[in-house]
Amino acid sequence: MTPPPPISEFQTDSNSFGVYHIYKSGKLTYTPDESFTISSVADSPNFVVHKPDNASKWSSPFRIANPFTDPASSTSTSYLPFKNLSIFCLMQWFYDASVTKSLQSLNSLVQGVLLAPGFSLEDLTGFDAAKEAKCLDAYQMADPLLGSGTNRKIDDGWIETTVPLSLPCDRVKHRSEEDAPIFNVPGLLYRKPLEVIKATFQEPAAEQLHLFPFEEYWKPAPDSPPERIHLELYNLDAFILEHEKIRSQSNPECHLEMVIAAIMVWSDSTHLTNFGNASLWPIYLYLGSLSKYFCAQPSSFAAHHLAYIPKVMCLPFIHHFCHPQLKFQLGDAIQDFYQETFGQPAMADILMHLWRDLMHAVWRLILDDEFLDAYVNGIIITFPDGIQQRLSPCFFSYSADYPEK
């Protein structure tokens, strides 16, 4: 088999500030920078919204012509799968508008839907949004241009389960850890990381993903030497080297382009109120291929909730031994079980040990065999524009507090 020809790197033109990019993987057909505006770094409602001239609708399920704006498409099939133009336009507004409705979205509803030529309120008699959404889902799965059902219908639901913990006790020996008494901590809520990643790559924010890393340089004057800029994860050497590594190790029989799903995990046990004991211990997942400016916008919903770790606790009479975050974190159930099993309560050092084991046990459930296989071999993703690529999940950062310390 003849090896593929070497890829020549591509350098972009310098912008008005003298900044340019170098792509080691060659020239790209599209980058998120093409649709970058001031609105990409700030989403205050007090700012004027700037829309790029070449804004793409590739992430919209409505990639067919709009009969209101394209007279040539005003046929009986231009608004499929819906039964009339009014429902088509209403559902298009719902799916194509921003993830958080605003005054601008309301104006879009009135001017683009209610006042559109051909719109009729009579067509909405008996309208049911859930029914029309199911109609659209069935239409997309049946149309090969819109992707198969396994690629479009993402099961990103929550799973509730228990977490088994092996209980230790001073001066009590077992032949192995498997023989130790098991306490099942209830209430773990988590999502399969692969389903979270699939859903992320098929939502509107996927248009902002930098799938190919690059080196960024600043040249303030024509005769000055360029200076390397380290601004985002996707222009760091670690990302570039990992991208080259997975491309060199890809299966030669697979002709799909290999890209990285850069995973950044955050976890922080948090107190929800200034009074009482309400608290959560969530795990968040970010994609490092998104700009930090985009992730910092609350309206971007770039933080994906991956899991909520069960709260484990201390009994009142040993509260003074515990770390503040351990207070009210382990219910009476584990102490009752421990007392019944060993004839004595679990002290602070035992609870701290169980707290640490709980974190590791949760991650053993999250990183299941399906994810580990994808981590090694990658998975095939069909993007909303119909392009298939092989996606390789890769952890780049894990940032967390240390309540189990």
N, C-alpha and C positions, 0 to 999 in steps of 0.2 A: 504494500500500500504506500503510495506516494505521500510524504508528509506535507501538510499545508504550508503555503508560502509564509514567510515571516511577515508579521503585521508592522507596518510603519506607523510611528507615532504621529499624532496630529496636534498642531498648535493653533489655537484660536487667535483672532485679531485682538489687539489690546483695546480696552474700553477707554472712556474719557479720563479715567484715573490711572491708566497705564497698567491695568491688571489683565492678565491673560491666563489661559489654561493649557496644559499639555496632557493629552489623552494617550496613554501608552497602548491602549487597545485599538487605536485608529480613529478615524472620523466617524461621528455618530449622526444618525438621521434626526434625532430629537434629543434635547436636553431640557430639564425644567427651567433653566436660566432663560429660555426664550420667552417664557410667560412671566418673568420676574418683574414686579412693579413695587412701588412703595407700599402697596397694600399687602405685599408678601411678608413684610416685616412688622406691620402694625395693623391691628384690626379695630381700633377705637371707633365707636359710632360717630364721633365728632369729626373724623377725617373724611375727605372726599375719596370715594372708591375709584381706583384706577383699574380699568380692565385692559389687558393686553390686546393688541389688534389681532394677534394670531392665536387667541384663546381656543383651545381644543375642547371638543366634546367627547373625547375618546372614552372617558370614564362614565358616560351617561348610557343608560339602557336604551335611550331614544336616539339610535344612530341612523334612523330612517328620516327622510325628508319631512319637514314640517309643512303641511299643506297650507298653513296660513301665510308662510313666508315664501313658499315656492309654488306659484300658480301651476307650473307644469306637473306638479305631483298631486293635484287635487282630483285623484281618482278614488274609486270606491275602496281600493286596497291601501291607500296612503296612510290611513289611520288604524290599520290592523295592529294588535288584535282586538281593538275596542270597536263598539258598534256604531259610533258616530264621532264627529270631529270635536264636539264639546268635551266628551270624556277624555279623548286623546290629549287635548290641550290642558285639561285640568291635571291629569296624571303626569304629563310632562313637566308642568310647573312644580308639582310635588317632588319629583325625582331630581330635577335639574337645579332647583333652588339650593341655597346654602343650607348646611346642616342645622343652622339655627335661624329661624325666621326673623326678619328685621323689617324696618319701614321700607327699605328698598325691595324686599321680597313682596311686601304687600302691594307696592306700586306695580311690581311685575305681574302679580296676580290680576290686578284690575286692568292694566293696559295691555298685557300680553294674552290674557285669557278672557275676562268678562267683556271687554270692549273689542275683542278680535272679530273680524268679519266672519260670519258663518256660525258664531257661537250662539247657542240657544239654550235658555234655561229649561225649556221643555224636554230637551234631550237628557237632562239629569234626573228626571222622574225615576224614583226607585234606586238612585245611585248608592252604591256601597263600596267604599274604598278598599276594604279587605278583599271583596270579590274581584274587583278590577285588578288588584295587585296579584292575586292568584292567576288571573287570566294572563297577565304579562309574564309571570314566571313560567307558565306552561308554554307560552309562545316562544320564549327564549330558549327553553330546553329542547323544543322541537326544531328550532332553526339552527343548522350547523354553523352558520356564520356568527351566531351569537354565543357559541360554545356549548359543550355538552352539559348535561345535568350535573355531573360530578364536579365540573369546574365552576359552574355558576351558582348552584344551590349549595351554599356553604353552611354546614352544620356547626355553628360556633356557640352552641348553647352551653349552659353551666351544668356541671356534674357535682352532685353532692355525695360524699362518701365519708367513711370513718378512717382514721389513721391509727394503725396498730403500733403500740409502744411496748417494748420489753422493759419490765420493771426490775430494777436492781434493789438489793437490800444488803446492809452490812452484815457480815458473817453468815450469809446465806449463799451457798454454792450450787451451781447447776453444771451439768456436763457440757452444755453449750448455751449460747444465747437463745436458740430456738426453744430450749426447754424452760426458759424463764416465763413467769406469768405475763400474759398480754393484756394490756388495757387498751380498748378501742376508743380513741378520742373522736367524738362525733362532730359533725358540722363543718368539715372541710368543703369549701366551694372552690372549684377550679375549672378552667377551660383547657382543652387540649391546645398546646402551643402551635401545632401545625394548623389547626383550624383558625386560630387567631391570625396567623401569618397569611393564610389564604384569603381570609376576609379583608385583611389590610391591603393586600395587593390588588383587590378587586373593588375597592371603594373609591370615591372621587379623589381622596388625598393621594392615591397612587400616582396621579399625574405629576406630583411633586417629588417623586422618588428619583434619586440619583443612582441609577443602577450600575454605572461605570465610574470608577474613581478617576481622579485626575490630580495632577500637581498644579498648584496655583502660584503665580509669580507676580511681583510688582516691579515695574520698571518706570521710575518717576521721570526719567529723561532718556532720549535716544542713546546717549553716550554713557549712561550709568549702568552698572552691572545689575542684573535682576536679583531680587530678594525673594526667597521662598516664604509663602504665606501658609500658615497652619490655622485654618478657620473652622473646618467641619471635620467630622469623622471620615467622610468619603474623600478628603484630600490629604489624609495622613499616610505615612509610609506603611503602617500596619495594615490598613485597608488595601492599599495598592498591592502589597506583597501577597496578601491572602487571595486577592482576586486573580493574580497571576498564578498562584499555586493551584487553585481549583480548576482553572482553565487548562493547565498543563496536565492535571490528573484526570480530566474528564474522559469518559468512555468514547473511544474513537468511532464506535458504531452509532453513537447518538449525535445527530447533526444539529441539535438545538443549542442555542447560545446559552452559556452558563453565566448566571449572575448570583450575587450574594444577597441574602436576607440578613442584614447586620442587626443582631439582636442586642439591645441594651436593657438590662433588667434593673429595676429599682424596688426596694422594699423598705418600709418605714412604719414601725408600730406607732400609731397615732391616737391621741386622746381627743374625743369628739366634742367635749363640752368643758366649760369652766367649772362645772359642778357635777356630782355624780360619778359614775364609773364607766360610762359608755366609751368604748374604744374599738379600734379595728387594727388588724395587722394585714394590710394588702400587699400584693406583689403586682407591680406594673411592668408592662412590656412596651418599649419604644423601638422604632426602627431607625437605626443610625443613618440610613440613606435619606432621611428627611432632614432638611435644614433646621438648625437649632432655633432660628427665627420663627419657622413655621410651628415647631413643637411648642414654643413658648406662648403661642396664641391659644387661649382657652377655647375659642370657638373652633379650632382645628380638630379637637378631640383626638390628638395624636397619641395620648396615653391610653393603652389598652389594659384593662383590668384582667390579670391572668389568674389570680387566686386570692382567696381570703382565708388566712391561716386561722384555725380554731384558737379561741382564747383558753389558756390553761391557767391554773390558779393556785393560791395559797390559802390555808385555813387561817381564821382570824388570830388564833393564838400564836402563830409563827410569822405574822405579818412583819414584825420588827426585824426579822432575819432577812427579809427578801428585798431584792432590788425594787425600787418604786414601780417599775413597769410590770413586775410580777404580781403586784397586789391586785386582787379581784380578777386575776387572769386564769386561775385554775379552779374550777368549781369544786363543790364538795364531793362530787362523784368519784374523782380519782383518789381523794383521801379516804373515802369510805371503802373503796375497793382495796386500797393499799392496807388499811387497818384490818380488813377482813382477811386479807391474804397473808400478811406478815405479823399481825398482832401489834403493830406499832404504826404511828403516822409517818409520813414522808417528811423529812426535814428539808431545810432550805437547799442544801447541796444536792440532794436527790432531785428536788424540783428543778433546780438549775440544769442538771444533767438531762432530765426529761424535756426541758424546754429546748435544749440544743438538739436532742434526738428528734424532736417534733419537726424542726425546720428541715433536717436531712430527710426524714420520712416523707414530708410533703414534696420535696423535690424529686424523690424517687418515684412518686406517683405521677408528677407532672412530666418528667422526662421518660415517657413510656417507650416501648419498643418501636412504635411507629415513628416517633420523633428521632430516635437514635439511628434508625435506618435512613431517614431523610438527611440526617446530619452527615452521614457517610456517602450516600449515593445521590442525594438531591431528590427533588420532586418536580414534576412538570406542572407548570401554571399557565393557564390561558388568560391573558390580560383582556380587559374590556374591549380592546381594539382588535381582538381575534388573534394576536400574535402569541405563539407558545414559546416559552423559555424554560430551561431547567434551573430551578432555584435551589441554592445551597444555603441552609441556615447556618449561621456562625455567631457565636457569642463574642462580643467585643468588650463589654463592660458589665460588671455586677456591683452595684452600689447599694449598700444597705446599712442600717444601724445594726447594733450587735446586742440585742436584748438577751440572747442566750449566753453572753459572756459571764 
